[in-house]
Amino acid sequence: MDMKENNMLKFSPANAKLKLLEDRIDKKIYSFSLLSGHSCPFAHNCYSKVINRKIVDGPNTQFRCFSASQESFYPKTYDAREYNFNLIKAEKGNINNLSYLIRESIPKNAEVIRIHIGGDFYNQSYFDSWLDVANRTPHINYYAYTKSLYYWIARKQVIPKNLVLTASYGGKLDNLISKHRLRKAVVIHDVKTCQAIVDSGNSDIVPCGKYKGYEIDHDDFHAYDPKLKNKSFGLLVHNLMPKGSEASKAVNILNGIGSY
């Protein structure tokens, strides 16, 4: 395959959250994204996608997908992710070609890559292409949140050491998480628990409820660190929730503790 610059995938430098991680671990971080929702076959509680530049929530959405919100507000973000998705799909599941395309597009100074700020592994061959990429680039650490648990479980015994996966709780396949002993990340978005976090004065741990004792990740360190790959954790709900929803009320409560 002859790669030309205008046929390469678009990787993004660290955003504000990843910049915190970048400073913490002293490594150069990039992210790669596809269109949110459109490439998320197993999304459920957070299913949202942009259609005709407007965000559309699914019938079971409890908290709006943050990356889909970004795509609705920033046309260039949407366009870059659509471009990546189209370029990936054009390879029609050819793992060798997909792997080569991804590897040739990775910035030369990348040390850590978060796979999918937006999007998810939308089929097995696409998932497998990232396994091949990780195997062929052992000097780079990769990590991803995913609801596409079928594809992970099918390859659970051959996941490269430099790829750390986290099951994103709130999808259609949540029942597989405990069954296959996958570590998970849970978005804390209910009013009662968020109020308890504020009242405790400690936004680093869930103080009550079903996920009591879960550490709260503010900078993706839990998701990234291979040493924590078997430890589940919490994430605080983002801003940009639908007005009047439980999640929006939780956001208002969390805003009382400033930057979270």
MOLIN-V274170 format. One line per field, one symbol per residue. ss: DSSP state (h for helix, s for strand, l for the rest). Layout:
ss->???
//
This chain:
ss->llllhhhlllsssllhhhhhhhhhhlllssssllllllllllsllllssssllssssllllllllhhhhhhhhlhhhhhhhhhhhhhhhlllllhhhhhhhhhhhllllllssssllllllllhhhhhhhhhhhhhllllssssssllhhhhhhlhhhllllssssssllslllhhhhhllllsssssllhhhhhhhhhhllllslllllllllssllllhhhhlhhhllllsssslllllllllhhhhhhhhhhhhlll
//
